[in-house]
Amino acid sequence: MDQKKFAKKYSESAFWSKVKLFAKKAGARVIYAALLLYYVLQKEDVPKWAKGVVLGALGYFISPLDLIPDFAAPIGYTDDLATLLAALGALGMFVDIRTMEKAKGVMTQWFGENIEKELEGFKIPFKPSFSNSVNKTGNSQ
């Protein structure tokens, strides 16, 4: 994936437009992954390289012309989900409880109260990192 090419396609208005228009068609897992990355992007303490990864993944999600076109039912969003999960795998250390709560709040509004059941088994590809156990002063937590 050409991260820079897809990062140029990202804009906040294009993101919300795509999510709102295609939430049901794309499915809960795709939208949840996209929202998690969106909320990671909003965090001030996320480094630029990580925001670049988010922008590339969300730009790919927004783009109608990707590996598998979104209109190709029923597999049109498979590549989008794979891209979003790959980004989450690289950035899992930045997905905290607050980020997940924000995303689940939006998901509940759009998909209803049963969203927890629909997302059951959804795991963020995450490998613990050194940055999770050391605070900004360098002391262990």
MIDREN-966502 format. One line per 10 residues: number of its first residue (from 1); their letters; for each residue z, y, x of N, C-alpha, C. Coordinates in steps of 0.2 Angstrom, whole numbers, plus 2048, in hexadecimal, padded with zeros to 3 digits. Example, Ala and Ser with C-alpha at 12.3 -4.5 7.8 and 13.67 -1.06 7.14 Angstrom:
1> as> 827,7E4,842,827,7EA,83E,827,7F0,842; 823,7F5,840,824,7FB,844,827,800,840
END
This chain:
1> mdqkkfakky> 800,7FA,804,800,800,800,800,806,804; 7FC,80B,803,7FC,811,806,801,816,803; 807,816,806,80C,81A,803,80B,821,803; 808,824,808,806,82B,807,801,82D,802; 7FC,829,801,7F7,82A,7FC,7FB,82A,7F5; 7FF,825,7F4,802,824,7ED,808,829,7EC; 80B,82B,7F2,810,831,7F1,80D,837,7EF; 807,838,7F0,804,83F,7EE,802,83E,7E7; 802,838,7E4,801,838,7DC,808,839,7D8; 80D,839,7DC,814,83A,7D8,815,841,7D6
11> sesafwskvk> 817,842,7D0,81A,848,7CE,81F,846,7C9; 824,84B,7C8,829,849,7C3,827,849,7BC; 822,84D,7BA,81F,84D,7B4,81B,847,7B3; 817,845,7B8,813,83F,7B7,817,839,7B6; 81D,839,7BA,821,833,7BA,824,832,7B2; 827,838,7B0,82A,837,7A9,825,836,7A4; 81F,839,7A5,819,837,7A0,817,830,7A0; 817,82D,7A6,815,826,7A6,81A,822,7A3; 821,823,7A5,826,81F,7A3,827,81F,79B; 826,825,798,827,826,791,821,823,78D
21> lfakkagarv> 81B,824,790,816,821,78C,815,819,78D; 817,816,792,816,80F,793,81C,80B,794; 822,80E,792,828,80A,793,828,803,790; 826,803,78A,826,7FD,786,821,7F8,789; 81B,7FA,78B,816,7F6,78D,817,7F4,794; 81A,7F8,798,81C,7F6,79F,822,7F1,79F; 826,7F2,79B,82C,7ED,79A,832,7F0,79E; 838,7EE,79B,83E,7F0,79D,83F,7F0,7A5; 83D,7EA,7A8,83F,7EA,7AF,83B,7EF,7B3; 835,7F0,7B2,830,7F5,7B5,833,7FC,7B5
31> iyaalllyyv> 835,7FD,7AF,838,804,7AD,83F,805,7B1; 843,800,7B0,849,800,7B4,848,801,7BB; 844,7FE,7BE,843,7FE,7C5,840,805,7C7; 83C,808,7C3,839,80F,7C4,83E,814,7C3; 843,813,7BE,848,818,7BD,84D,818,7C3; 84F,812,7C5,853,811,7CB,851,815,7D1; 84A,814,7D2,847,818,7D8,847,820,7D7; 845,821,7D0,845,828,7CF,84C,82C,7D0; 852,828,7CE,858,82B,7CF,85A,82B,7D6; 858,826,7DA,859,826,7E1,856,82C,7E4
41> lqkedvpkwa> 850,82E,7E2,84C,834,7E5,850,83A,7E3; 854,83B,7DE,857,841,7DC,85D,842,7E0; 860,83D,7E4,866,83D,7E8,865,841,7EE; 869,846,7EF,869,84A,7F5,86A,847,7FC; 86E,841,7FC,870,83E,802,86B,839,804; 865,838,801,860,833,803,85C,836,808; 85B,832,80E,857,835,813,84F,836,811; 84C,83A,815,845,83B,813,841,835,813; 842,831,818,83E,82B,819,83E,826,812; 844,826,810,846,822,809,842,826,803
51> kgvvlgalgy> 843,82C,803,83F,830,7FE,838,82F,7FE; 835,82E,804,82E,82D,805,82C,826,802; 831,821,803,82F,81A,800,830,81B,7F9; 834,81E,7F6,835,81F,7EF,82F,823,7EC; 82C,828,7EF,826,82C,7ED,820,827,7ED; 820,823,7F2,81A,81E,7F2,81A,819,7ED; 820,816,7EC,821,811,7E6,820,814,7DF; 823,81A,7DE,822,81D,7D8,81B,820,7D7; 818,822,7DC,811,824,7DC,80C,81F,7DA; 80D,819,7DD,80A,813,7DB,80B,811,7D4
61> fispldlipd> 811,811,7D1,812,810,7CA,80F,815,7C6; 80E,81B,7C7,80B,820,7C3,804,81F,7C3; 801,81D,7C9,7F9,81D,7C9,7F7,817,7C5; 7F2,819,7C1,7EF,814,7BC,7EA,80F,7C0; 7E8,812,7C6,7E3,80E,7CA,7E7,80B,7D0; 7EA,805,7CF,7ED,801,7D5,7EA,7FA,7D5; 7EE,7F6,7D8,7EB,7EF,7DA,7E9,7EC,7D3; 7EE,7EC,7CE,7EC,7E9,7C8,7ED,7EE,7C3; 7E7,7F1,7C0,7E7,7F6,7BB,7EC,7F5,7B6; 7F0,7FA,7B4,7F6,7FA,7AF,7F3,7F7,7A8
71> faapigytdd> 7ED,7F9,7A7,7EA,7F7,7A0,7E8,7EF,7A0; 7E9,7EC,7A5,7E7,7E4,7A6,7ED,7E0,7A3; 7ED,7E0,79C,7F3,7DC,799,7F2,7D4,79B; 7F7,7D1,79C,7FE,7D2,79C,801,7D3,7A3; 7FD,7D4,7A8,7FF,7D4,7AF,7FE,7DB,7B2; 7FC,7E0,7AE,7FB,7E6,7B1,800,7EA,7B4; 807,7E8,7B3,80C,7EB,7B6,80F,7E7,7BC; 80D,7E1,7BD,810,7DC,7C2,810,7E0,7C9; 80A,7E3,7CB,80A,7E6,7D1,80F,7EC,7D2; 80F,7EF,7CC,814,7F5,7CC,81B,7F3,7CD
81> latllaalga> 81D,7ED,7CA,824,7EB,7CA,825,7E8,7D1; 820,7E5,7D4,821,7E3,7DB,822,7E8,7E0; 81E,7EE,7DF,81E,7F4,7E3,825,7F7,7E3; 827,7F8,7DC,82E,7FB,7DB,834,7F7,7DE; 833,7F0,7DD,838,7EC,7E0,838,7EC,7E8; 832,7EC,7EB,832,7ED,7F2,836,7F3,7F4; 834,7F8,7F1,838,7FF,7F3,83F,7FE,7F1; 841,7FB,7EC,849,7FA,7EB,84C,7F6,7F0; 848,7F1,7F2,84A,7EC,7F8,84C,7F0,7FE; 847,7F5,800,848,7F9,806,84E,7FE,805
91> lgmfvdirtm> 84F,800,7FE,853,806,7FD,85A,804,7F9; 85B,7FE,7F8,861,7FB,7F4,867,7FF,7F6; 868,801,7FC,86E,804,7FF,86F,80B,7FB; 86A,80D,7F8,86B,814,7F5,86C,814,7EE; 86B,80D,7EB,86C,80C,7E4,874,80B,7E3; 877,810,7E0,87E,80F,7DF,880,80E,7D7; 886,80E,7D5,888,80D,7CE,885,813,7CA; 886,819,7CC,884,81F,7C9,87C,81E,7C7; 878,81C,7CC,871,81C,7CC,86F,817,7C6; 873,811,7C6,872,80C,7C1,874,80E,7BA
101> ekakgvmtqw> 879,812,7BA,87B,814,7B3,877,819,7B0; 874,81D,7B5,86F,822,7B2,869,81F,7AF; 866,81A,7B3,860,816,7B1,862,812,7AB; 867,80F,7AB,869,80B,7A5,86A,80F,79F; 86C,816,79F,86D,81A,79A,866,81C,797; 862,81D,79B,85B,81F,798,858,818,795; 859,813,798,856,80C,796,859,80B,78F; 860,80C,78E,863,80B,787,860,810,782; 85E,816,784,85B,81B,77F,854,818,77D; 851,815,782,84A,813,780,849,80C,77D
111> fgeniekele> 84D,808,780,84C,801,77E,852,7FE,77A; 857,802,778,85D,800,774,862,7FD,778; 867,7FB,774,86E,7F9,777,86D,7F2,77A; 868,7EE,778,867,7E8,77B,864,7E7,782; 863,7ED,785,860,7EE,78B,864,7EA,791; 86A,7E9,790,86E,7E5,795,86C,7DE,795; 86B,7DC,78F,868,7D5,78F,861,7D4,792; 85D,7D9,791,856,7D9,793,856,7D9,79B; 85B,7DD,79E,85B,7DE,7A5,85F,7D9,7A8; 862,7D4,7A4,866,7CF,7A7,862,7CB,7AD
121> gfkipfkpsf> 865,7CA,7B2,862,7C7,7B8,85E,7CB,7BC; 85D,7D2,7BA,859,7D6,7BF,85E,7D8,7C5; 85B,7D6,7CA,85F,7D8,7D1,85B,7DC,7D5; 85F,7E1,7D8,85C,7E6,7DD,85C,7E2,7E3; 856,7E1,7E6,855,7DE,7ED,859,7E2,7F1; 85F,7E0,7F4,863,7E4,7F8,866,7E0,7FE; 866,7E3,803,869,7E0,809,86E,7E5,80B; 875,7E3,80C,87A,7E8,80E,878,7EB,815; 879,7F2,815,878,7F5,81C,87E,7F8,81F; 87E,7FA,825,883,7FD,828,885,803,825
131> snsvnktgns> 880,807,822,882,80D,81F,886,80D,819; 887,807,816,88B,806,810,892,805,812; 894,804,818,89B,802,81A,89D,808,81E; 899,80D,820,89C,812,824,89B,819,820; 8A0,81D,820,89F,824,81D,89B,829,821; 89A,82F,81F,897,834,823,89A,836,829; 8A0,835,82A,8A4,836,830,8A3,830,835; 8A1,82B,833,8A0,825,837,8A6,820,837; 8AB,822,833,8B0,81D,832,8AF,818,82D; 8B2,812,82E,8B1,80C,829,8B5,80E,823
141> q> 8B2,80C,81D,8B5,80D,817,8B9,807,815
END
